Each structure stands twice: as C-alpha cells, then as structure tokens.
Amino acid sequence: MTRVEQLEQQIVQLDPDEFAQLREWLMEQDWAEWDLQIERDAASGKLDRLAKQALADHAAGKSRLL
C-alpha cells in the first residue's frame, strides 16, 4: 500500500471538524506553493511579457477599475 493510500484510509476516518482542519491546511500549503511559483517566475523573467502587455493595455485605455 502506498503512502497516499494509507493517508486516504486515515482521512476517511476523520470527523467533520478534523476534515475541515485538514482541508484548510492543505489549501494553505497549496496557496503557499503557488505564491513561491509566482515569485520564481517573476524573478526569472517569465512574467515580463505579460506585465508589459498589461501595462500597454492599461495605457491604451483597455483596463477598468474593479
């Protein structure tokens, strides 16, 4: 049995409050990883083209307030 399968078996035994806590923790971990990826992409220049296009669109009046 894989580690994931073992975790799955344990997760289905959690009560609703424990499951909610786990879900929140997993979402926070996912968000933190997403933030790190965005930081790495920005630092490496991968987002430069998108940023330049967004600034050009804004300067051309193609943006609006949210």
Secondary structure by P-SEA (a helix, b strand, c coil): ccaaaaaaaaaaaccaaaaaaaaaaaaaaaaaaaaaaaaaaaaaccaaaaaaaaaaaaaacccccc
